[in-house]
Amino acid sequence: MGEYAYPGIVSSLALLVYYYTLFKAGMARGRFNVPAPSHDGPEDYQRYVRAHVNTLEHLVLFLPGLWLFAIAVHPLWAAGIGLIWPVGRLMYAQGYYQEADKRRIGLYISMPPIYIFVLGSLIGFVYSAIA
């Protein structure tokens, strides 16, 4: 496994962050008395749901991007850059739980790794194909 253990650790951390937002959204459903399957509820409840769903939307880009970058560029670089994402997503969720505008810093922190992974892996694979 070697160096690929590190992107694996970051992947696991990212999934734990996702599960955290899932758990918080579920707990908010009970706290705000929103019966399943409805997502209609007070704004405070909806922010928990949006933090969870938005994390899922970004996870779909983050995980494959992390692994493509690990293969095309280097697994240690992927892990190092990838560590930024779970931290940013936790900041995003914690801010969003308070009020919508407080999510922005976490969003701005968590987005660059995705861009780096997608563009970096594309460049790495193209370079490998033509070299």
Buried (B, 14 or more C-beta within 10 A) or exposed (E): EEBBEBBBEBBEBBEEBBEBBBEBBBEBBEEBEBEEEEEEBEEEBBBBBBBBBBBEEBBEBBBEBBBBBBBBBBBEBBBBBBBBBBBBBBBBBBBBBEEEEBBEEBBEBBBEBBEBBBEBBBEBBEEEEEE
